[in-house]
Amino acid sequence: MRKRYDTNLGFDNFVDKRLEGAKKITKDSYEKGGTSMLTYYHYDAKLPFYLDAAGGNFDIEAAKEVFDSLKSEISYDIPQIDFQKKMGAMEVLGELIIKQESKK
């Protein structure tokens, strides 16, 4: 039986679990190499945001600004690695913003 996402998980626990998963995927994809490097770049881009949030340094307004800035930079005309990095950063910021706002 699959485990379900715990919607009642607090922000700090959410961040810790997501950080743990991102670290594992980053390490595993780097070790695999090849086309898995795209996954590495995607997840590696998430780590600084999770680490900041895990350290109690999540500023939702700043996160929204970075998210919007990245959103304006996304296109299918950019290099694949840049695309993966930007999408990884947007993804983590979106997750953190949604989770933080769900506390209200």
C-alpha positions in Angstrom: 0.0 0.0 0.0 1.3 3.4 -0.9 1.9 6.0 1.8 -0.2 9.1 1.4 0.9 12.7 1.6 0.3 14.0 5.2 -1.5 17.3 4.7 -1.2 18.0 8.4 2.5 17.9 8.4 3.9 21.2 9.8 6.1 23.5 7.8 9.3 22.5 9.5 8.7 18.8 9.2 7.6 19.2 5.6 10.9 21.1 4.8 13.0 18.4 6.6 11.4 15.6 4.7 11.6 17.3 1.3 15.2 18.3 2.0 16.1 14.7 2.9 14.4 13.4 -0.4 16.1 16.1 -2.5 19.5 15.3 -1.1 19.1 11.6 -1.9 17.9 12.2 -5.4 20.7 14.7 -6.0 23.3 12.2 -4.8 21.8 9.2 -6.7 21.4 11.0 -10.0 24.9 12.4 -9.9 26.3 9.0 -9.2 24.3 7.5 -12.1 25.5 10.2 -14.5 24.5 10.4 -18.2 21.1 11.8 -18.8 20.4 11.5 -15.1 22.6 14.6 -14.8 19.5 16.6 -15.8 17.7 15.3 -12.7 20.9 16.2 -10.7 20.7 19.8 -11.9 17.0 20.0 -11.2 17.3 18.7 -7.6 20.6 20.4 -6.8 18.9 23.7 -7.5 16.4 23.0 -4.8 18.9 22.3 -2.0 19.8 25.9 -1.1 16.1 26.8 -0.7 15.4 23.8 1.4 18.5 24.4 3.5 17.5 28.1 4.1 14.0 27.1 5.0 15.3 24.3 7.3 17.5 26.9 9.0 14.4 29.1 9.7 15.3 31.6 7.0 12.2 31.3 4.8 10.9 34.8 3.7 7.7 34.2 1.8 7.6 37.6 0.2 11.2 37.2 -1.1 10.4 33.7 -2.2 7.4 35.1 -4.3 9.7 37.6 -5.9 12.3 35.0 -6.9 9.5 32.7 -8.1 8.0 35.4 -10.3 11.5 36.4 -11.6 12.3 32.7 -12.5 8.9 32.3 -14.1 9.7 35.2 -16.5 13.0 33.5 -17.5 11.5 30.1 -18.4 11.3 29.3 -22.1 11.9 26.5 -24.5 14.8 28.5 -26.0 17.1 28.2 -23.1 19.7 25.4 -22.6 18.4 22.2 -21.0 20.6 22.5 -17.9 19.4 26.1 -17.3 15.9 25.0 -17.8 16.3 22.2 -15.2 17.9 24.6 -12.7 15.2 27.2 -13.0 12.4 24.7 -12.9 13.9 23.0 -9.8 14.1 26.4 -8.0 10.6 27.4 -9.0 9.3 24.0 -7.9 10.8 24.2 -4.4 9.7 27.9 -4.0 6.2 27.0 -5.1 6.1 24.1 -2.6 7.3 26.3 0.3 5.0 29.2 -0.5 2.0 26.9 -0.8 2.9 25.1 2.4 3.5 28.4 4.3 0.3 29.9 3.1 -1.7 26.8 4.0 -0.9 27.7 7.7 -3.1 30.8 7.5 
